[in-house]
Amino acid sequence: MKIHYLGHSAFEIITNDKKILIDPFLVCIKGYKPENIDDIFVTHGHSDHLGSAIEISSKYNVPITAIFELANYCSKRGAVTNSIGLGAWKNYDWGKVVAVPAYHSSSTADGVYAGSPCGFVFDIEGKIIYHAGDTSLSSEMKTIGELYKPDIALLPIGGTYTMDIKHASIASKWLNSTFIIPMHYNTFDAISVNIEDFKTEIKKLGKTPVVIGIDEYFDYSF
């Protein structure tokens, strides 16, 4: 399995011959072609997460999995969709996914209410990956850690609109994940951080910070 960082909170998970796209806001990556994607997941309706999801879904007939209201919004605009509720598992031919709470807001660029924001816990190849979406620190992360035991946590660290590095380090402790991947940072001034501070805080916990450059990969095949 490989985790391909596309910038901001966008990732591509590659498992065997399948590709899974998450929060495809693709302005940070040049020349990326969203071809041969099997599934798209969107955590909430803000434009820096919904990104190109509707366009990709419509063009390539790729289903978008999102909370009910956001899935309906995408469907009305020509996308193929799977709606999901918080706490619900969905099965796919490459694994399964559960939607989990995120503490944020969710509306589209044209002001439409997009339901509850969420994160996703992926069970792929027996590995558990938690993409937190946009969220503050919350005690839900203790439950996610206890119940799902994620091996890898993808956490926002930019502050202003989400957790900052300090709160992400607390989340990492509660989740008890081995590998912590930062996201939602240094895309624009309001979420600028010193990534070395993140590395330092995560290492203090005895965990492994994994900082993936844009258009680079983390190989989790071991």
C-alpha positions, -999 to 999 in steps of 0.1 A, spaced: 0 0 0 12 35 -8 -1 69 4 4 96 -22 2 132 -9 -14 156 -33 -12 187 -10 -34 203 16 -57 175 28 -57 155 -5 -44 120 -7 -44 91 -30 -42 56 -15 -30 29 -38 -37 -7 -29 -30 -35 -53 -47 -23 -85 -71 2 -68 -68 39 -63 -88 58 -36 -89 96 -37 -96 117 -6 -106 154 -5 -93 162 -40 -84 198 -38 -56 196 -63 -43 231 -67 -10 222 -50 0 195 -74 10 202 -110 2 177 -137 -18 152 -116 -42 133 -137 -71 117 -117 -74 87 -140 -82 51 -130 -96 62 -96 -120 37 -81 -135 57 -52 -136 93 -40 -141 103 -3 -150 139 7 -150 149 44 -171 180 41 -184 206 17 -157 234 19 -141 241 -15 -106 232 -3 -119 196 4 -147 190 -21 -123 204 -47 -126 186 -80 -146 157 -67 -178 164 -87 -158 170 -119 -138 138 -116 -169 117 -106 -189 131 -136 -161 126 -161 -148 92 -150 -180 77 -134 -163 74 -101 -185 73 -70 -181 99 -42 -187 87 -7 -199 115 16 -223 124 43 -259 123 31 -265 160 25 -232 164 7 -237 133 -14 -271 147 -24 -255 180 -34 -230 162 -55 -256 139 -71 -277 169 -82 -246 182 -100 -240 151 -120 -218 130 -97 -222 94 -89 -226 91 -51 -227 68 -21 -242 85 10 -230 75 45 -239 84 81 -216 88 111 -207 55 127 -217 35 96 -194 11 78 -195 7 40 -178 -22 22 -158 -19 -10 -140 -44 -31 -107 -31 -16 -118 -30 20 -142 -11 42 -147 25 56 -165 40 86 -174 77 88 -165 93 122 -172 127 137 -152 158 130 -157 191 148 -158 218 121 -185 232 98 -197 221 63 -212 242 35 -205 245 -1 -192 275 -20 -227 285 -30 -239 285 6 -257 251 6 -257 232 39 -236 201 34 -244 180 65 -221 171 93 -183 172 86 -166 139 91 -134 119 90 -130 85 76 -114 53 90 -102 30 62 -96 -7 67 -74 -17 38 -51 -48 36 -56 -53 73 -42 -18 80 -62 10 96 -58 45 83 -76 75 99 -81 107 78 -94 132 103 -108 158 78 -109 193 92 -114 191 130 -106 205 163 -92 182 191 -120 163 206 -125 133 229 -140 114 200 -103 107 191 -100 87 223 -129 66 211 -114 62 176 -82 51 192 -98 26 214 -123 12 189 -105 13 156 -68 14 166 -55 32 135 -20 23 124 -17 56 106 -33 90 114 -36 118 89 -41 149 111 -46 186 103 -19 208 120 -23 243 106 -44 259 133 -68 288 127 -95 265 112 -84 231 127 -61 217 153 -27 231 156 5 212 162 0 211 200 -35 197 198 -25 173 170 2 159 193 -25 153 220 -47 136 194 -17 114 184 -14 103 220 -51 95 222 -52 77 189 -20 57 197 -12 55 160 24 45 151 27 68 121 14 104 121 11 122 88 4 160 89 -20 177 65 -39 210 61 -8 232 67 14 257 47 -11 259 18 -18 296 27 -6 321 53 -33 315 79 -22 278 83 16 283 81 36 262 105 72 252 111 71 215 103 101 208 124 80 217 155 56 190 144 83 164 141 97 173 175 63 170 193 55 137 177 89 122 184 84 131 221 55 107 221 77 79 208 58 79 175 70 84 140 62 117 122 59 110 84 61 143 65 53 135 29 62 161 3 37 171 -23 36 144 -51 56 120 -29 47 87 -14 47 69 19 51 31 13 33 12 40 39 -23 27 59 -36 56 
